[in-house]
Amino acid sequence: MALGGIQKNSLIDYPGKISCVLFLSGCNFTCPYCHNPDLVRNTSPVLLEETEVYRFLVRRRNFLDGVVLSGGEPTIYPGIESLLIKIKTIGYPVKLDTNGSRPLVIKKLLSAGLVDYIAMDIKTDPALYSFFAKYDCESADILSSIKIIMNSAIDYEFRTTCVKPFISRPVIEKISSIIRGATLYVLQHFQNKNVLDPDFFAAEDCRFSEEEMLELKFTAEPFVENCIIR
């Protein structure tokens, strides 16, 4: 496993818990707005030894409430199941951050009881994924992952980084209709700093204003149980 970084404690990454965030290096997507470019390129200057991570987690059992596995994209690694088993054996609940491109992996991990909370990013209308960037997946995979997650018995959230031209009001309406009935849909502000492809955003401001973000929220709210801006 290419463990590319660790955030030793976080109050925001795992809802309701003090968590440790483990970042896996490498991703099968190349989203231009990604804020972890070193992880995507698999050029993270820090690679952690698994044994050291496990020792850290054992030492912090009385302080931490959970572990978040993020990236990059964790589900591209064949060893993810073994990693999660070890983390669960230590006694931690696990939150998984994923782009949803590997539905069979997600289904296997959920079926094995290795994930307690899952957050899936929905980049744009699934039918438009290949149009906006180079993605190693089919729209059917994204739709399948959404269905698997919504049919699971664990807590979950879907989230979308609101950045132009990936997102528009009609796109949010389409995504919201796909995840109709979801318990939580998070609309995230775009931060134009330390991104994977700065040139992509050089010509114009691709951010949404606060007023525009509220319009996107109003668009999504009729479809889901709860929609928030983060």
MIVEXLUM-673087 format. One record per residue (C-alpha): residue in three letters; residue number from 1; x, y, z. Coordinates in steps of 0.1 Angstrom, whole numbers. Last residue first. Layout:
@residu:ALA, num:NUM, c1:X, c2:Y, c3:Z .
...
***
This chain:
@residu:ARG, num:230, c1:-195, c2:230, c3:32 .
@residu:ILE, num:229, c1:-230, c2:237, c3:19 .
@residu:ILE, num:228, c1:-257, c2:214, c3:31 .
@residu:CYS, num:227, c1:-284, c2:192, c3:16 .
@residu:ASN, num:226, c1:-306, c2:170, c3:37 .
@residu:GLU, num:225, c1:-333, c2:145, c3:29 .
@residu:VAL, num:224, c1:-327, c2:147, c3:-8 .
@residu:PHE, num:223, c1:-346, c2:156, c3:-40 .
@residu:PRO, num:222, c1:-364, c2:188, c3:-30 .
@residu:GLU, num:221, c1:-331, c2:202, c3:-16 .
@residu:ALA, num:220, c1:-310, c2:200, c3:-47 .
@residu:THR, num:219, c1:-321, c2:231, c3:-65 .
@residu:PHE, num:218, c1:-322, c2:251, c3:-33 .
@residu:LYS, num:217, c1:-286, c2:241, c3:-26 .
@residu:LEU, num:216, c1:-276, c2:251, c3:-61 .
@residu:GLU, num:215, c1:-292, c2:285, c3:-56 .
@residu:LEU, num:214, c1:-275, c2:288, c3:-23 .
@residu:MET, num:213, c1:-241, c2:282, c3:-40 .
@residu:GLU, num:212, c1:-250, c2:309, c3:-65 .
@residu:GLU, num:211, c1:-256, c2:334, c3:-37 .
@residu:GLU, num:210, c1:-223, c2:325, c3:-20 .
@residu:SER, num:209, c1:-205, c2:329, c3:-53 .
@residu:PHE, num:208, c1:-195, c2:299, c3:-74 .
@residu:ARG, num:207, c1:-159, c2:295, c3:-83 .
@residu:CYS, num:206, c1:-145, c2:290, c3:-118 .
@residu:ASP, num:205, c1:-129, c2:325, c3:-120 .
@residu:GLU, num:204, c1:-116, c2:328, c3:-156 .
@residu:ALA, num:203, c1:-87, c2:321, c3:-179 .
@residu:ALA, num:202, c1:-63, c2:304, c3:-155 .
@residu:PHE, num:201, c1:-86, c2:277, c3:-142 .
@residu:PHE, num:200, c1:-73, c2:248, c3:-164 .
@residu:ASP, num:199, c1:-38, c2:262, c3:-162 .
@residu:PRO, num:198, c1:-38, c2:254, c3:-124 .
@residu:ASP, num:197, c1:-40, c2:216, c3:-132 .
@residu:LEU, num:196, c1:-37, c2:195, c3:-100 .
@residu:VAL, num:195, c1:-47, c2:222, c3:-76 .
@residu:ASN, num:194, c1:-26, c2:239, c3:-49 .
@residu:LYS, num:193, c1:-51, c2:268, c3:-47 .
@residu:ASN, num:192, c1:-84, c2:275, c3:-64 .
@residu:GLN, num:191, c1:-107, c2:265, c3:-35 .
@residu:PHE, num:190, c1:-140, c2:252, c3:-48 .
@residu:HIS, num:189, c1:-168, c2:252, c3:-22 .
@residu:GLN, num:188, c1:-185, c2:219, c3:-15 .
@residu:LEU, num:187, c1:-221, c2:209, c3:-19 .
@residu:VAL, num:186, c1:-229, c2:180, c3:4 .
@residu:TYR, num:185, c1:-258, c2:157, c3:-1 .
@residu:LEU, num:184, c1:-271, c2:137, c3:29 .
@residu:THR, num:183, c1:-298, c2:111, c3:35 .
@residu:ALA, num:182, c1:-303, c2:103, c3:-2 .
@residu:GLY, num:181, c1:-339, c2:101, c3:-13 .
@residu:ARG, num:180, c1:-331, c2:110, c3:-50 .
@residu:ILE, num:179, c1:-295, c2:103, c3:-57 .
@residu:ILE, num:178, c1:-300, c2:104, c3:-95 .
@residu:SER, num:177, c1:-325, c2:133, c3:-92 .
@residu:SER, num:176, c1:-299, c2:152, c3:-72 .
@residu:ILE, num:175, c1:-273, c2:146, c3:-99 .
@residu:LYS, num:174, c1:-296, c2:159, c3:-126 .
@residu:GLU, num:173, c1:-306, c2:190, c3:-107 .
@residu:ILE, num:172, c1:-270, c2:197, c3:-98 .
@residu:VAL, num:171, c1:-262, c2:194, c3:-136 .
@residu:PRO, num:170, c1:-291, c2:218, c3:-145 .
@residu:ARG, num:169, c1:-277, c2:243, c3:-119 .
@residu:SER, num:168, c1:-242, c2:241, c3:-133 .
@residu:ILE, num:167, c1:-212, c2:221, c3:-123 .
@residu:PHE, num:166, c1:-182, c2:208, c3:-143 .
@residu:PRO, num:165, c1:-177, c2:242, c3:-160 .
@residu:LYS, num:164, c1:-173, c2:256, c3:-133 .
@residu:VAL, num:163, c1:-166, c2:243, c3:-98 .
@residu:CYS, num:162, c1:-189, c2:231, c3:-71 .
@residu:THR, num:161, c1:-172, c2:202, c3:-55 .
@residu:THR, num:160, c1:-200, c2:176, c3:-51 .
@residu:ARG, num:159, c1:-207, c2:153, c3:-22 .
@residu:PHE, num:158, c1:-226, c2:122, c3:-15 .
@residu:GLU, num:157, c1:-229, c2:111, c3:21 .
@residu:TYR, num:156, c1:-231, c2:78, c3:40 .
@residu:ASP, num:155, c1:-241, c2:61, c3:72 .
@residu:ILE, num:154, c1:-243, c2:23, c3:69 .
@residu:ALA, num:153, c1:-272, c2:-1, c3:60 .
@residu:SER, num:152, c1:-264, c2:-2, c3:23 .
@residu:ASN, num:151, c1:-289, c2:4, c3:-4 .
@residu:MET, num:150, c1:-278, c2:40, c3:-9 .
@residu:ILE, num:149, c1:-242, c2:29, c3:-12 .
@residu:ILE, num:148, c1:-248, c2:2, c3:-37 .
@residu:LYS, num:147, c1:-271, c2:24, c3:-58 .
@residu:ILE, num:146, c1:-245, c2:52, c3:-59 .
@residu:SER, num:145, c1:-217, c2:27, c3:-68 .
@residu:SER, num:144, c1:-238, c2:14, c3:-97 .
@residu:LEU, num:143, c1:-244, c2:49, c3:-110 .
@residu:ILE, num:142, c1:-207, c2:57, c3:-109 .
@residu:ASP, num:141, c1:-198, c2:24, c3:-126 .
@residu:ALA, num:140, c1:-224, c2:29, c3:-153 .
@residu:SER, num:139, c1:-208, c2:63, c3:-161 .
@residu:GLU, num:138, c1:-177, c2:43, c3:-171 .
@residu:CYS, num:137, c1:-143, c2:45, c3:-154 .
@residu:ASP, num:136, c1:-107, c2:56, c3:-159 .
@residu:TYR, num:135, c1:-115, c2:93, c3:-161 .
@residu:LYS, num:134, c1:-96, c2:118, c3:-183 .
@residu:ALA, num:133, c1:-115, c2:151, c3:-179 .
@residu:PHE, num:132, c1:-146, c2:170, c3:-189 .
@residu:PHE, num:131, c1:-162, c2:149, c3:-216 .
@residu:SER, num:130, c1:-154, c2:115, c3:-200 .
@residu:TYR, num:129, c1:-174, c2:124, c3:-169 .
@residu:LEU, num:128, c1:-204, c2:139, c3:-187 .
@residu:ALA, num:127, c1:-229, c2:110, c3:-184 .
@residu:PRO, num:126, c1:-222, c2:108, c3:-147 .
@residu:ASP, num:125, c1:-235, c2:144, c3:-144 .
@residu:THR, num:124, c1:-207, c2:161, c3:-125 .
@residu:LYS, num:123, c1:-179, c2:151, c3:-100 .
@residu:ILE, num:122, c1:-200, c2:129, c3:-76 .
@residu:ASP, num:121, c1:-177, c2:123, c3:-46 .
@residu:MET, num:120, c1:-186, c2:94, c3:-24 .
@residu:ALA, num:119, c1:-184, c2:95, c3:14 .
@residu:ILE, num:118, c1:-187, c2:62, c3:32 .
@residu:TYR, num:117, c1:-193, c2:55, c3:69 .
@residu:ASP, num:116, c1:-188, c2:22, c3:88 .
@residu:VAL, num:115, c1:-166, c2:3, c3:63 .
@residu:LEU, num:114, c1:-151, c2:-31, c3:69 .
@residu:GLY, num:113, c1:-184, c2:-50, c3:73 .
@residu:ALA, num:112, c1:-175, c2:-76, c3:47 .
@residu:SER, num:111, c1:-205, c2:-67, c3:26 .
@residu:LEU, num:110, c1:-195, c2:-31, c3:26 .
@residu:LEU, num:109, c1:-159, c2:-39, c3:15 .
@residu:LYS, num:108, c1:-171, c2:-62, c3:-13 .
@residu:LYS, num:107, c1:-197, c2:-37, c3:-25 .
@residu:ILE, num:106, c1:-171, c2:-9, c3:-26 .
@residu:VAL, num:105, c1:-147, c2:-31, c3:-45 .
@residu:LEU, num:104, c1:-174, c2:-41, c3:-70 .
@residu:PRO, num:103, c1:-184, c2:-4, c3:-74 .
@residu:ARG, num:102, c1:-149, c2:7, c3:-84 .
@residu:SER, num:101, c1:-153, c2:42, c3:-98 .
@residu:GLY, num:100, c1:-171, c2:56, c3:-69 .
@residu:ASN, num:99, c1:-148, c2:86, c3:-63 .
@residu:THR, num:98, c1:-141, c2:73, c3:-27 .
@residu:ASP, num:97, c1:-136, c2:85, c3:8 .
@residu:LEU, num:96, c1:-140, c2:56, c3:33 .
@residu:LYS, num:95, c1:-148, c2:61, c3:70 .
@residu:VAL, num:94, c1:-137, c2:34, c3:94 .
@residu:PRO, num:93, c1:-147, c2:25, c3:129 .
@residu:TYR, num:92, c1:-116, c2:17, c3:150 .
@residu:GLY, num:91, c1:-108, c2:-13, c3:172 .
@residu:ILE, num:90, c1:-73, c2:-25, c3:164 .
@residu:THR, num:89, c1:-90, c2:-53, c3:144 .
@residu:LYS, num:88, c1:-108, c2:-27, c3:123 .
@residu:ILE, num:87, c1:-76, c2:-11, c3:113 .
@residu:LYS, num:86, c1:-61, c2:-45, c3:104 .
@residu:ILE, num:85, c1:-91, c2:-55, c3:84 .
@residu:LEU, num:84, c1:-91, c2:-22, c3:66 .
@residu:LEU, num:83, c1:-55, c2:-27, c3:54 .
@residu:SER, num:82, c1:-62, c2:-62, c3:43 .
@residu:GLU, num:81, c1:-92, c2:-51, c3:23 .
@residu:ILE, num:80, c1:-73, c2:-22, c3:7 .
@residu:GLY, num:79, c1:-45, c2:-45, c3:-5 .
@residu:PRO, num:78, c1:-57, c2:-47, c3:-41 .
@residu:TYR, num:77, c1:-54, c2:-9, c3:-44 .
@residu:ILE, num:76, c1:-77, c2:11, c3:-67 .
@residu:THR, num:75, c1:-103, c2:15, c3:-39 .
@residu:PRO, num:74, c1:-83, c2:40, c3:-19 .
@residu:GLU, num:73, c1:-84, c2:68, c3:-45 .
@residu:GLY, num:72, c1:-60, c2:96, c3:-41 .
@residu:GLY, num:71, c1:-65, c2:97, c3:-12 .
@residu:SER, num:70, c1:-88, c2:89, c3:17 .
@residu:LEU, num:69, c1:-92, c2:63, c3:45 .
@residu:VAL, num:68, c1:-106, c2:79, c3:75 .
@residu:VAL, num:67, c1:-100, c2:64, c3:110 .
@residu:GLY, num:66, c1:-122, c2:66, c3:140 .
@residu:ASP, num:65, c1:-127, c2:78, c3:176 .
@residu:LEU, num:64, c1:-92, c2:89, c3:184 .
@residu:PHE, num:63, c1:-79, c2:96, c3:219 .
@residu:ASN, num:62, c1:-79, c2:64, c3:239 .
@residu:ARG, num:61, c1:-69, c2:43, c3:208 .
@residu:ARG, num:60, c1:-40, c2:66, c3:200 .
@residu:ARG, num:59, c1:-11, c2:42, c3:208 .
@residu:VAL, num:58, c1:-27, c2:14, c3:188 .
@residu:LEU, num:57, c1:-32, c2:38, c3:158 .
@residu:PHE, num:56, c1:4, c2:49, c3:159 .
@residu:ARG, num:55, c1:16, c2:13, c3:160 .
@residu:TYR, num:54, c1:-6, c2:5, c3:130 .
@residu:VAL, num:53, c1:8, c2:35, c3:111 .
@residu:GLU, num:52, c1:44, c2:25, c3:119 .
@residu:THR, num:51, c1:37, c2:-11, c3:106 .
@residu:GLU, num:50, c1:23, c2:3, c3:74 .
@residu:GLU, num:49, c1:54, c2:23, c3:67 .
@residu:LEU, num:48, c1:46, c2:58, c3:54 .
@residu:LEU, num:47, c1:55, c2:74, c3:21 .
@residu:VAL, num:46, c1:63, c2:111, c3:23 .
@residu:PRO, num:45, c1:73, c2:131, c3:-8 .
@residu:SER, num:44, c1:40, c2:122, c3:-25 .
@residu:THR, num:43, c1:48, c2:116, c3:-62 .
@residu:ASN, num:42, c1:18, c2:93, c3:-70 .
@residu:ARG, num:41, c1:6, c2:119, c3:-95 .
@residu:VAL, num:40, c1:-28, c2:119, c3:-77 .
@residu:LEU, num:39, c1:-12, c2:120, c3:-43 .
@residu:ASP, num:38, c1:11, c2:149, c3:-53 .
@residu:PRO, num:37, c1:-19, c2:168, c3:-67 .
@residu:ASN, num:36, c1:-39, c2:166, c3:-35 .
@residu:HIS, num:35, c1:-62, c2:197, c3:-41 .
@residu:CYS, num:34, c1:-79, c2:182, c3:-71 .
@residu:TYR, num:33, c1:-93, c2:209, c3:-93 .
@residu:PRO, num:32, c1:-80, c2:194, c3:-126 .
@residu:CYS, num:31, c1:-97, c2:161, c3:-118 .
@residu:THR, num:30, c1:-73, c2:134, c3:-130 .
@residu:PHE, num:29, c1:-90, c2:102, c3:-120 .
@residu:ASN, num:28, c1:-74, c2:67, c3:-115 .
@residu:CYS, num:27, c1:-57, c2:79, c3:-83 .
@residu:GLY, num:26, c1:-23, c2:73, c3:-66 .
@residu:SER, num:25, c1:-11, c2:78, c3:-30 .
@residu:LEU, num:24, c1:-33, c2:67, c3:-1 .
@residu:PHE, num:23, c1:-40, c2:93, c3:25 .
@residu:LEU, num:22, c1:-47, c2:82, c3:61 .
@residu:VAL, num:21, c1:-69, c2:105, c3:81 .
@residu:CYS, num:20, c1:-70, c2:102, c3:119 .
@residu:SER, num:19, c1:-104, c2:109, c3:135 .
@residu:ILE, num:18, c1:-121, c2:128, c3:162 .
@residu:LYS, num:17, c1:-157, c2:118, c3:156 .
@residu:GLY, num:16, c1:-192, c2:133, c3:150 .
@residu:PRO, num:15, c1:-188, c2:134, c3:112 .
@residu:TYR, num:14, c1:-155, c2:119, c3:101 .
@residu:ASP, num:13, c1:-134, c2:145, c3:82 .
@residu:ILE, num:12, c1:-142, c2:175, c3:104 .
@residu:LEU, num:11, c1:-125, c2:172, c3:138 .
@residu:SER, num:10, c1:-92, c2:159, c3:125 .
@residu:ASN, num:9, c1:-62, c2:142, c3:141 .
@residu:LYS, num:8, c1:-30, c2:127, c3:130 .
@residu:GLN, num:7, c1:-33, c2:137, c3:94 .
@residu:ILE, num:6, c1:-13, c2:110, c3:76 .
@residu:GLY, num:5, c1:4, c2:109, c3:42 .
@residu:GLY, num:4, c1:13, c2:89, c3:11 .
@residu:LEU, num:3, c1:5, c2:54, c3:22 .
@residu:ALA, num:2, c1:13, c2:34, c3:-9 .
@residu:MET, num:1, c1:0, c2:0, c3:0 .
***
